[in-house]
Amino acid sequence: TVMILEKLIWHAAYREFPKTAYDPYKDSDDIGNAAKALLKCSMNGIATMVAGWIRVGFTQGNFNADNCLVGGRQMDYGPFGFVDEYHPLYAKWTGSGEHFGFLNQPQAGFTNFAVMVESVLPVISAHCGAEEASKFKEELMAEGAAMFQGKVDEVFRAKLGFHPTDEAADELWSELEPLFRETRVDWTMFWRQLYEVVKQFPVTPDASTDYGDMLKVLVADDGKRAGSSPFYEELSTESRAKYLKWIKEWRETLVASYKEDGASAKGVAADAATGEDISSEERMRLANPKYILRERTLVDAYGKAANGDEYMIKELLDLVEHPYDEGTEALSEKYYRRAPDEALKAGGTAYMS
């Protein structure tokens, strides 16, 4: 059994991580350290992938160990989909339960990784000794727990406009998430509108303090274009006050963080020293897609294609190949909008069994 497992490990190392888990160890037949390297590379890959799901608002739906690739790459699992109206446990599959819900996906990924560790450990134990294997497992799982959480933290920092290393953003997300649950908000559109605030009110040392105008940009105006607001219902006076208070705190923290001695400014400077040249505004744009594949849109496109009209399919393909671009006015009118309420309740569209 161990010999078969060794062959599987060599194959996975060669296929997924040849430069880090295969080439350094194969000639010396050092399967023990190859297995360790495979686990570390896989840990990083899976953690990065599930954090990316949170960033773009994707729910895999049934993310158990047999639906998790060693390489940390995505495949067509199903039933999957993108978040429309936010809920921390959002999922398309009626059987997802809490453990596969939207914000629980990083924990599900970590659980899957733990299964992989247990599966590979017998080879490490056989070649490195039981004591070393046990110590390696303990250290790796602690490192993994920190990595899975750290990747998610970096996602929210970037979505909020901060440098990924800037911990000042963490409390802002902790304060914003309860507001999401109190109000009916579209995940993708909220974040993109927040980017629009930064775009219209640049973060500079003498940055604007017109927080009321910033809130107007964030909320948008359904009266001017139906479905353009990230909120499914008009905000109450109390909710508007809460969001205004949050915007003020977010904005003040963001501006302070990009001053010369701020954590985000230091992070940008460190990146520049290594050759990475990206503005804070551009980083925020690339953390918040404008366009996603919404189920109601796909249903419409598939229906037209079934009748010989593939234009919408091709249009959507082009759109998702450039999800962070602004797109034309016509594309924004058509695709940058909330799901209608009826689509949020339709079986086969809003949820699947």
Secondary structure by P-SEA (a helix, b strand, c coil): caaaaaaaaaaaaaaccccccccccccccaaaaaaaaaaaaaaaaaaaaaaaaaaacccccccccccccccccccccccbbbbccccccccccccccccccccaaaaaaaaaaaaaaaaaaaaaaacccaaaaaaaaaaaaaaaaaaaaaaaaaaaaaaaccccccccaaaaaaaaaaaaaaccccaaaaaaaaaaaaaacccccccccaaaaaaaaaacccccccccccccccccaaaaaaaaaaaaaaaaaaaaaaccccaaaaaaaaaaaacccccaaaaaaaacccccccaaaaaaaaaaaaaccaaaaaaaaaaaacccccccaaaaacccccccccccccccccccc
